[in-house]
């Protein structure tokens, strides 16, 4: 079980993708609704406060993963790898629509006259 700063608990799930999704969504949701977020200020100030709260929760969760790693090295490695993989996949999905080569082209764009290097 992973706890967030406010005490909210995210139970482990054998499905690593589901667990990481639940954990990330919980961090975002709980950070947005944190009492530390000022409600009577500008949108920019609230946004910065939410980002700070998300970072604090991420640091808090990371420390728990480090502790888990000390007890169960494989579980710690799985979580760390899962976090990186899921982040890369999310980034990949956002990049797909921004001029990434399609599956039938090379990464260098060789032979494509519209590709600039």
NORFENCOR-V552154 format. One record per pair of residues at least 24 apart in sequence whose C-alpha atoms are under 10 Angstrom apart, sorted by the first residue. I is the first residue (numbers start at 1). J is the second residue. Records with the same first field share a line. If there is no record, write none. Layout:
# NORFENCOR-V552154
I=J / J
This chain:
# NORFENCOR-V552154
1=64 / 68
2=60 / 61 / 62 / 64 / 65 / 68
3=27 / 57 / 60 / 61 / 64
4=30 / 31 / 54 / 56 / 57 / 58 / 59 / 60 / 61 / 64
5=30 / 31 / 34 / 53 / 54 / 56 / 57 / 58 / 59 / 60 / 61
6=30 / 31 / 34 / 35 / 57
16=78 / 79 / 82 / 83 / 86
17=79 / 82 / 83 / 85 / 86
19=79 / 82
20=79 / 82 / 83 / 86
21=83 / 86
23=58 / 61
24=54 / 57 / 58 / 83
26=57
27=53 / 54 / 55 / 56 / 57 / 58 / 61
28=53 / 54 / 55 / 57 / 58
29=54
30=54 / 57
31=55 / 56 / 57
